[in-house]
Amino acid sequence: MDIQAFSKLMQLSPFEVKDTLIAQASSHPERLMLNAGRGNPNWVATIPRHGFWQLGLFAMNESQRFLGHIPEGVGGLPEKAGIEARFEIFVNANHAVPGVQFLHAAVAYVRDQLGLSAADFLHEMVCGILACNYPVPDRMLGLTEDIAKHFLIREMCDGKPLLGGIDLFATEGGTAAMTYIFNTLRENKILNPGDKIAVARPIFTPYLEIPALNDYQLEMVYVDADVGQGWQIPEAELDKLLDPAVKAFFLVNPSNPPSVQIGEKGRQKLVDIITNQRQDLILLTDDVYGTFVDGFVSLFAVCPQNTILVYSWSKFYGATGWRLGVIALHQDNVLDRKLAELAEADKKALDERYGSLTLEPRKIKMIDRFVADSRSVALNHTAGLSTPQQVQMALFSLFSLMDTADRYKDAMKRLVRARHDTLYRSMGLEVKRDDDSSDYYTEIDLETIGEALYGRDFVDWLLKQIIHGELLFRIADEAGVVLMPGGGFGDTHPSARVSLANLNEYDYAAMGTAVRKLLDAYYQRFQQAHPG
């Protein structure tokens, strides 16, 4: 494929363009291909996984206490009575096995710090890991929800309790959460075809692609971050939310790809807008990268009644294959108020939709409508995230809650920051620490980097010379490095997304050197075109 043919592909989703770049980068078998296109981390959190497998062994012991005499390999359902004592016997017999001491500490933490029943917790975990029953409650297992709430308060709200309670719906990762939210907001007449929603850019591509589908037909108002302001959203952009026609504001925070959280100034601006002028505004914040930012504060912490929070355990714990996500809503939220304000004809239509679930369908909260709609209402009784997934979610959450010194979190931050610094130093650029950045991704902005290295005249010349996607194609073809087009994430500057999660530090050194080499070649052409 040549550059001209590749340029035509740039209108596709960046995740489709990535496959073409991988093929191009792999076309030289004698050279190692470096794929920084996708954000799958190359680490896993080992301690809570060891705990998961040891819990499974304990659970099998519990099952085999009943019907274990049947030679065909039949076990029974675990019994709660006496489970704590049997667990202590298991711990004493296996105290040196990796994961057992973590489990023992987790049970003690649940009992002594969270004030929950250790027997209830062990029984929920044992039944959950055996997957011997449907998820009950279908929205989320009871104690698992309590544990996840404590985790989200600690990690998303900087440990500061929210006034009022919150409800959670465990989902098959953040992507399922997105799907359910869009669908239920449409089905419940909260967002209708032709409505305006604001979308913060740059952003994870599906937030740009889903609203335009025939299913939704939403009009998007773009709220753009400014690379010149450290990828913060200027006040003038946030003022677009003052338009009462804008029904909702969708954002990824920290952003994807710049990986920068909305700072204190931006958060206070949003609080002011909602408090004083837009009490009806819906915020949807996807905060999967928040755990990589020092002192992260979600919009859910400052505007809880207006915010739908989406979080996924996938990136922080190296668990993308587990598909562990959650939707969180404050118990006093704007969505339930909007349901109450619907026209009577719409309420009657929704009465019919949810009438098989209860004699009083108007009392069904929005969080429970997410659950019902996730199974087309008729299958609500078999809804819910698989129970082994919920068990691993609980163990991941407890791992962080018990790590009061943040040893694991600090290790993850050091890891991605070292890769970030190596990449930029290899390009010959000064490394600056941004307290609002997660450094999970970085955005290589051609204008900013080109100007820093060679001056504005060079950048103005370069932007006139290259065709769409040329740098991405050439760095894949000539250096074997795969990056993703920033334009696919809504970046209005020529740029590329680099994942700092899925390669080793020396790979980022090679990547930075390759980018610099390519820019040097363009600069030589610029000098030839502008002698003296």
Helices and strands as residue ranges (DSSP letters): H 3-9, H 14-25, E 34-35, H 46-64, H 83-93, H 100-112, H 118-130, H 142-156, E 166-172, H 173-187, E 196-201, H 206-209, G 210-212, E 219-224, G 227-229, H 235-238, G 239-242, E 246-252, H 264-276, E 282-286, G 290-292, H 299-302, G 304-306, E 307-312, G 320-322, E 324-330, H 334-340, H 344-354, G 361-363, H 366-374, G 380-382, H 387-402, H 407-426, E 441-445, H 446-454, H 456-465, H 470-479, E 481-482, E 484-485, G 486-489, E 495-499, H 505-529
